[in-house]
């Protein structure tokens, strides 16, 4: 049987951990040490974003790196875990305001429950201006609120 979103959120495996990187990997990921969070680390950060504010996955990565004393936070797992947190919140009514978490660059996340239209509506209700840039929807001036 397929695990629920809440089960995915609670699953830790061998996470969190910090791994050492070298050469091209260190250059690509932004440091010689990379913090790989567990899903609940990411959800906890997302849950603290107050109404009227937004955070990007890049901001979450920075917080994860600082928490685990690493030079960088893992972009791959952070992105996946924001998606898991969003779906778990909907499934189990966890109160995570996932619509306030944007992709790096201020882009809305089409993988969140309700898709772009829900996220766009929720952000507009909180006073954000959402604009279309090509095929992407972004929060205008996302870093300034």
Buried (B, 14 or more C-beta within 10 A) or exposed (E): EEEEBBEBBBEEEEBBBBEEBEEEEBEEBBBBBBBBBBBBBBBBBBBEBEEEBBBBBBBBBBBBBEBBEBBBBBBEBBBBBBBBBBBBBBBBEBEBBBBBBBBBBBBBBEEBBBEBEBBBEBBEEBEBEBEEEEEBBBBEEBEEE
